Amino acid sequence: MPKFVTIEEYHVTIRVPAGRPDEAADTMQSLLGSRPFMARLRAAVAAVLADHALLAAVRVTVTR
């Protein structure tokens, strides 16, 4: 029997305004995939979960 089972998944969609220069969208996409951004996103999710004692035992994976 597995140690953990998936009970919920959330998907976040990030959209840029139409008509932005390709370079700006490329720069944003690079930022979103960067290690510092992903680390801050994981920390934000962990902070939200920490506010709910019932979720103390869950494991969360943030992927791109």
PDB file as gemmi writes it, atoms N, CA and C in Angstrom:
CRYST1    1.000    1.000    1.000  90.00  90.00  90.00 P 1                      
ATOM      1  N   MET A   1       0.844  -1.185   0.000  1.00  0.00           N  
ATOM      2  CA  MET A   1       0.000   0.000   0.000  1.00  0.00           C  
ATOM      3  C   MET A   1       0.887   1.245   0.000  1.00  0.00           C  
ATOM      4  N   PRO A   2       0.550   2.264  -0.832  1.00  0.00           N  
ATOM      5  CA  PRO A   2       1.387   3.467  -0.885  1.00  0.00           C  
ATOM      6  C   PRO A   2       1.312   4.256   0.417  1.00  0.00           C  
ATOM      7  N   LYS A   3       2.388   5.001   0.682  1.00  0.00           N  
ATOM      8  CA  LYS A   3       2.415   5.835   1.882  1.00  0.00           C  
ATOM      9  C   LYS A   3       1.520   7.059   1.748  1.00  0.00           C  
ATOM     10  N   PHE A   4       1.352   7.543   0.519  1.00  0.00           N  
ATOM     11  CA  PHE A   4       0.528   8.725   0.274  1.00  0.00           C  
ATOM     12  C   PHE A   4      -0.347   8.487  -0.947  1.00  0.00           C  
ATOM     13  N   VAL A   5      -1.518   9.075  -0.951  1.00  0.00           N  
ATOM     14  CA  VAL A   5      -2.398   9.058  -2.121  1.00  0.00           C  
ATOM     15  C   VAL A   5      -2.753  10.491  -2.469  1.00  0.00           C  
ATOM     16  N   THR A   6      -2.972  10.749  -3.735  1.00  0.00           N  
ATOM     17  CA  THR A   6      -3.338  12.093  -4.191  1.00  0.00           C  
ATOM     18  C   THR A   6      -4.814  12.335  -3.890  1.00  0.00           C  
ATOM     19  N   ILE A   7      -5.097  13.414  -3.178  1.00  0.00           N  
ATOM     20  CA  ILE A   7      -6.492  13.756  -2.896  1.00  0.00           C  
ATOM     21  C   ILE A   7      -6.921  15.025  -3.620  1.00  0.00           C  
ATOM     22  N   GLU A   8      -5.958  15.812  -4.083  1.00  0.00           N  
ATOM     23  CA  GLU A   8      -6.306  17.063  -4.768  1.00  0.00           C  
ATOM     24  C   GLU A   8      -5.133  17.534  -5.602  1.00  0.00           C  
ATOM     25  N   GLU A   9      -5.433  18.164  -6.725  1.00  0.00           N  
ATOM     26  CA  GLU A   9      -4.430  18.823  -7.554  1.00  0.00           C  
ATOM     27  C   GLU A   9      -4.966  20.197  -7.938  1.00  0.00           C  
ATOM     28  N   TYR A  10      -4.090  21.167  -7.958  1.00  0.00           N  
ATOM     29  CA  TYR A  10      -4.446  22.514  -8.397  1.00  0.00           C  
ATOM     30  C   TYR A  10      -3.551  22.859  -9.577  1.00  0.00           C  
ATOM     31  N   HIS A  11      -4.108  23.544 -10.537  1.00  0.00           N  
ATOM     32  CA  HIS A  11      -3.338  24.009 -11.683  1.00  0.00           C  
ATOM     33  C   HIS A  11      -3.436  25.524 -11.717  1.00  0.00           C  
ATOM     34  N   VAL A  12      -2.302  26.167 -11.923  1.00  0.00           N  
ATOM     35  CA  VAL A  12      -2.258  27.624 -11.997  1.00  0.00           C  
ATOM     36  C   VAL A  12      -1.925  28.004 -13.433  1.00  0.00           C  
ATOM     37  N   THR A  13      -2.743  28.854 -14.021  1.00  0.00           N  
ATOM     38  CA  THR A  13      -2.510  29.319 -15.383  1.00  0.00           C  
ATOM     39  C   THR A  13      -2.046  30.760 -15.323  1.00  0.00           C  
ATOM     40  N   ILE A  14      -0.936  31.032 -15.961  1.00  0.00           N  
ATOM     41  CA  ILE A  14      -0.392  32.393 -16.005  1.00  0.00           C  
ATOM     42  C   ILE A  14      -0.448  32.846 -17.453  1.00  0.00           C  
ATOM     43  N   ARG A  15      -1.174  33.927 -17.680  1.00  0.00           N  
ATOM     44  CA  ARG A  15      -1.356  34.445 -19.039  1.00  0.00           C  
ATOM     45  C   ARG A  15      -0.787  35.853 -19.137  1.00  0.00           C  
ATOM     46  N   VAL A  16      -0.192  36.140 -20.274  1.00  0.00           N  
ATOM     47  CA  VAL A  16       0.306  37.496 -20.525  1.00  0.00           C  
ATOM     48  C   VAL A  16      -0.667  38.196 -21.456  1.00  0.00           C  
ATOM     49  N   PRO A  17      -0.752  39.510 -21.364  1.00  0.00           N  
ATOM     50  CA  PRO A  17      -1.647  40.243 -22.260  1.00  0.00           C  
ATOM     51  C   PRO A  17      -1.244  40.048 -23.724  1.00  0.00           C  
ATOM     52  N   ALA A  18      -2.235  39.917 -24.593  1.00  0.00           N  
ATOM     53  CA  ALA A  18      -1.967  39.800 -26.028  1.00  0.00           C  
ATOM     54  C   ALA A  18      -1.270  41.059 -26.513  1.00  0.00           C  
ATOM     55  N   GLY A  19      -0.410  40.893 -27.482  1.00  0.00           N  
ATOM     56  CA  GLY A  19       0.257  42.046 -28.070  1.00  0.00           C  
ATOM     57  C   GLY A  19       1.563  42.431 -27.397  1.00  0.00           C  
ATOM     58  N   ARG A  20       1.922  41.725 -26.330  1.00  0.00           N  
ATOM     59  CA  ARG A  20       3.218  42.036 -25.692  1.00  0.00           C  
ATOM     60  C   ARG A  20       4.331  41.558 -26.611  1.00  0.00           C  
ATOM     61  N   PRO A  21       5.452  42.238 -26.599  1.00  0.00           N  
ATOM     62  CA  PRO A  21       6.587  41.784 -27.422  1.00  0.00           C  
ATOM     63  C   PRO A  21       7.020  40.366 -27.011  1.00  0.00           C  
ATOM     64  N   ASP A  22       7.428  39.586 -27.985  1.00  0.00           N  
ATOM     65  CA  ASP A  22       7.868  38.217 -27.706  1.00  0.00           C  
ATOM     66  C   ASP A  22       8.994  38.189 -26.672  1.00  0.00           C  
ATOM     67  N   GLU A  23       9.869  39.179 -26.718  1.00  0.00           N  
ATOM     68  CA  GLU A  23      10.994  39.214 -25.783  1.00  0.00           C  
ATOM     69  C   GLU A  23      10.501  39.322 -24.346  1.00  0.00           C  
ATOM     70  N   ALA A  24       9.467  40.109 -24.123  1.00  0.00           N  
ATOM     71  CA  ALA A  24       8.924  40.273 -22.769  1.00  0.00           C  
ATOM     72  C   ALA A  24       8.324  38.958 -22.290  1.00  0.00           C  
ATOM     73  N   ALA A  25       7.559  38.284 -23.153  1.00  0.00           N  
ATOM     74  CA  ALA A  25       6.976  36.995 -22.767  1.00  0.00           C  
ATOM     75  C   ALA A  25       8.066  35.962 -22.513  1.00  0.00           C  
ATOM     76  N   ASP A  26       9.114  35.977 -23.322  1.00  0.00           N  
ATOM     77  CA  ASP A  26      10.232  35.043 -23.121  1.00  0.00           C  
ATOM     78  C   ASP A  26      10.913  35.297 -21.784  1.00  0.00           C  
ATOM     79  N   THR A  27      11.085  36.572 -21.447  1.00  0.00           N  
ATOM     80  CA  THR A  27      11.717  36.924 -20.171  1.00  0.00           C  
ATOM     81  C   THR A  27      10.845  36.471 -18.998  1.00  0.00           C  
ATOM     82  N   MET A  28       9.535  36.684 -19.124  1.00  0.00           N  
ATOM     83  CA  MET A  28       8.621  36.234 -18.065  1.00  0.00           C  
ATOM     84  C   MET A  28       8.666  34.720 -17.914  1.00  0.00           C  
ATOM     85  N   GLN A  29       8.674  34.017 -19.038  1.00  0.00           N  
ATOM     86  CA  GLN A  29       8.705  32.563 -18.983  1.00  0.00           C  
ATOM     87  C   GLN A  29       9.997  32.066 -18.334  1.00  0.00           C  
ATOM     88  N   SER A  30      11.097  32.715 -18.628  1.00  0.00           N  
ATOM     89  CA  SER A  30      12.367  32.348 -17.988  1.00  0.00           C  
ATOM     90  C   SER A  30      12.300  32.554 -16.484  1.00  0.00           C  
ATOM     91  N   LEU A  31      11.704  33.665 -16.075  1.00  0.00           N  
ATOM     92  CA  LEU A  31      11.561  33.947 -14.647  1.00  0.00           C  
ATOM     93  C   LEU A  31      10.715  32.872 -13.964  1.00  0.00           C  
ATOM     94  N   LEU A  32       9.591  32.514 -14.600  1.00  0.00           N  
ATOM     95  CA  LEU A  32       8.685  31.531 -14.005  1.00  0.00           C  
ATOM     96  C   LEU A  32       9.333  30.158 -13.850  1.00  0.00           C  
ATOM     97  N   GLY A  33      10.284  29.846 -14.700  1.00  0.00           N  
ATOM     98  CA  GLY A  33      10.963  28.558 -14.610  1.00  0.00           C  
ATOM     99  C   GLY A  33      12.254  28.589 -13.811  1.00  0.00           C  
ATOM    100  N   SER A  34      12.592  29.752 -13.268  1.00  0.00           N  
ATOM    101  CA  SER A  34      13.868  29.878 -12.545  1.00  0.00           C  
ATOM    102  C   SER A  34      13.815  29.215 -11.173  1.00  0.00           C  
ATOM    103  N   ARG A  35      14.952  28.806 -10.707  1.00  0.00           N  
ATOM    104  CA  ARG A  35      15.041  28.185  -9.373  1.00  0.00           C  
ATOM    105  C   ARG A  35      14.567  29.107  -8.258  1.00  0.00           C  
ATOM    106  N   PRO A  36      14.978  30.389  -8.269  1.00  0.00           N  
ATOM    107  CA  PRO A  36      14.499  31.276  -7.195  1.00  0.00           C  
ATOM    108  C   PRO A  36      12.980  31.421  -7.182  1.00  0.00           C  
ATOM    109  N   PHE A  37      12.366  31.542  -8.357  1.00  0.00           N  
ATOM    110  CA  PHE A  37      10.912  31.671  -8.408  1.00  0.00           C  
ATOM    111  C   PHE A  37      10.244  30.405  -7.878  1.00  0.00           C  
ATOM    112  N   MET A  38      10.712  29.251  -8.331  1.00  0.00           N  
ATOM    113  CA  MET A  38      10.120  27.991  -7.880  1.00  0.00           C  
ATOM    114  C   MET A  38      10.308  27.811  -6.373  1.00  0.00           C  
ATOM    115  N   ALA A  39      11.443  28.223  -5.851  1.00  0.00           N  
ATOM    116  CA  ALA A  39      11.685  28.123  -4.407  1.00  0.00           C  
ATOM    117  C   ALA A  39      10.710  29.006  -3.636  1.00  0.00           C  
ATOM    118  N   ARG A  40      10.476  30.207  -4.132  1.00  0.00           N  
ATOM    119  CA  ARG A  40       9.530  31.106  -3.469  1.00  0.00           C  
ATOM    120  C   ARG A  40       8.097  30.594  -3.582  1.00  0.00           C  
ATOM    121  N   LEU A  41       7.768  29.987  -4.701  1.00  0.00           N  
ATOM    122  CA  LEU A  41       6.438  29.411  -4.871  1.00  0.00           C  
ATOM    123  C   LEU A  41       6.231  28.255  -3.892  1.00  0.00           C  
ATOM    124  N   ARG A  42       7.237  27.393  -3.755  1.00  0.00           N  
ATOM    125  CA  ARG A  42       7.149  26.293  -2.783  1.00  0.00           C  
ATOM    126  C   ARG A  42       6.995  26.836  -1.360  1.00  0.00           C  
ATOM    127  N   ALA A  43       7.752  27.891  -1.052  1.00  0.00           N  
ATOM    128  CA  ALA A  43       7.666  28.487   0.286  1.00  0.00           C  
ATOM    129  C   ALA A  43       6.290  29.087   0.530  1.00  0.00           C  
ATOM    130  N   ALA A  44       5.706  29.695  -0.488  1.00  0.00           N  
ATOM    131  CA  ALA A  44       4.368  30.278  -0.344  1.00  0.00           C  
ATOM    132  C   ALA A  44       3.331  29.191  -0.092  1.00  0.00           C  
ATOM    133  N   VAL A  45       3.423  28.099  -0.826  1.00  0.00           N  
ATOM    134  CA  VAL A  45       2.490  26.989  -0.624  1.00  0.00           C  
ATOM    135  C   VAL A  45       2.675  26.409   0.777  1.00  0.00           C  
ATOM    136  N   ALA A  46       3.907  26.242   1.198  1.00  0.00           N  
ATOM    137  CA  ALA A  46       4.179  25.707   2.537  1.00  0.00           C  
ATOM    138  C   ALA A  46       3.614  26.632   3.617  1.00  0.00           C  
ATOM    139  N   ALA A  47       3.718  27.939   3.407  1.00  0.00           N  
ATOM    140  CA  ALA A  47       3.205  28.895   4.384  1.00  0.00           C  
ATOM    141  C   ALA A  47       1.684  28.802   4.497  1.00  0.00           C  
ATOM    142  N   VAL A  48       1.014  28.641   3.388  1.00  0.00           N  
ATOM    143  CA  VAL A  48      -0.448  28.511   3.417  1.00  0.00           C  
ATOM    144  C   VAL A  48      -0.841  27.225   4.139  1.00  0.00           C  
ATOM    145  N   LEU A  49      -0.166  26.134   3.830  1.00  0.00           N  
ATOM    146  CA  LEU A  49      -0.481  24.862   4.483  1.00  0.00           C  
ATOM    147  C   LEU A  49      -0.201  24.910   5.986  1.00  0.00           C  
ATOM    148  N   ALA A  50       0.827  25.644   6.376  1.00  0.00           N  
ATOM    149  CA  ALA A  50       1.194  25.740   7.785  1.00  0.00           C  
ATOM    150  C   ALA A  50       0.105  26.422   8.613  1.00  0.00           C  
ATOM    151  N   ASP A  51      -0.748  27.179   7.955  1.00  0.00           N  
ATOM    152  CA  ASP A  51      -1.846  27.853   8.661  1.00  0.00           C  
ATOM    153  C   ASP A  51      -2.983  26.899   9.029  1.00  0.00           C  
ATOM    154  N   HIS A  52      -2.903  25.664   8.556  1.00  0.00           N  
ATOM    155  CA  HIS A  52      -3.984  24.697   8.763  1.00  0.00           C  
ATOM    156  C   HIS A  52      -3.418  23.424   9.388  1.00  0.00           C  
ATOM    157  N   ALA A  53      -3.613  23.280  10.685  1.00  0.00           N  
ATOM    158  CA  ALA A  53      -3.047  22.148  11.428  1.00  0.00           C  
ATOM    159  C   ALA A  53      -3.459  20.804  10.827  1.00  0.00           C  
ATOM    160  N   LEU A  54      -4.649  20.719  10.299  1.00  0.00           N  
ATOM    161  CA  LEU A  54      -5.130  19.473   9.718  1.00  0.00           C  
ATOM    162  C   LEU A  54      -4.255  19.017   8.552  1.00  0.00           C  
ATOM    163  N   LEU A  55      -3.582  19.950   7.893  1.00  0.00           N  
ATOM    164  CA  LEU A  55      -2.753  19.620   6.732  1.00  0.00           C  
ATOM    165  C   LEU A  55      -1.288  19.384   7.084  1.00  0.00           C  
ATOM    166  N   ALA A  56      -0.977  19.303   8.350  1.00  0.00           N  
ATOM    167  CA  ALA A  56       0.413  19.159   8.776  1.00  0.00           C  
ATOM    168  C   ALA A  56       1.077  17.895   8.240  1.00  0.00           C  
ATOM    169  N   ALA A  57       0.305  16.843   8.022  1.00  0.00           N  
ATOM    170  CA  ALA A  57       0.890  15.573   7.605  1.00  0.00           C  
ATOM    171  C   ALA A  57       0.944  15.385   6.092  1.00  0.00           C  
ATOM    172  N   VAL A  58       0.409  16.342   5.322  1.00  0.00           N  
ATOM    173  CA  VAL A  58       0.381  16.143   3.871  1.00  0.00           C  
ATOM    174  C   VAL A  58       1.744  16.439   3.248  1.00  0.00           C  
ATOM    175  N   ARG A  59       1.954  15.875   2.074  1.00  0.00           N  
ATOM    176  CA  ARG A  59       3.147  16.181   1.284  1.00  0.00           C  
ATOM    177  C   ARG A  59       2.680  16.896   0.031  1.00  0.00           C  
ATOM    178  N   VAL A  60       3.390  17.940  -0.333  1.00  0.00           N  
ATOM    179  CA  VAL A  60       3.036  18.743  -1.495  1.00  0.00           C  
ATOM    180  C   VAL A  60       4.221  18.765  -2.457  1.00  0.00           C  
ATOM    181  N   THR A  61       3.913  18.632  -3.729  1.00  0.00           N  
ATOM    182  CA  THR A  61       4.925  18.738  -4.765  1.00  0.00           C  
ATOM    183  C   THR A  61       4.533  19.890  -5.678  1.00  0.00           C  
ATOM    184  N   VAL A  62       5.455  20.805  -5.892  1.00  0.00           N  
ATOM    185  CA  VAL A  62       5.237  21.903  -6.830  1.00  0.00           C  
ATOM    186  C   VAL A  62       6.132  21.618  -8.028  1.00  0.00           C  
ATOM    187  N   THR A  63       5.504  21.435  -9.180  1.00  0.00           N  
ATOM    188  CA  THR A  63       6.261  21.127 -10.397  1.00  0.00           C  
ATOM    189  C   THR A  63       5.888  22.096 -11.488  1.00  0.00           C  
ATOM    190  N   ARG A  64       6.667  22.076 -12.500  1.00  0.00           N  
ATOM    191  CA  ARG A  64       6.426  22.946 -13.664  1.00  0.00           C  
ATOM    192  C   ARG A  64       6.184  22.083 -14.867  1.00  0.00           C  
TER     193      ARG A  64                                                      
END                                                                             
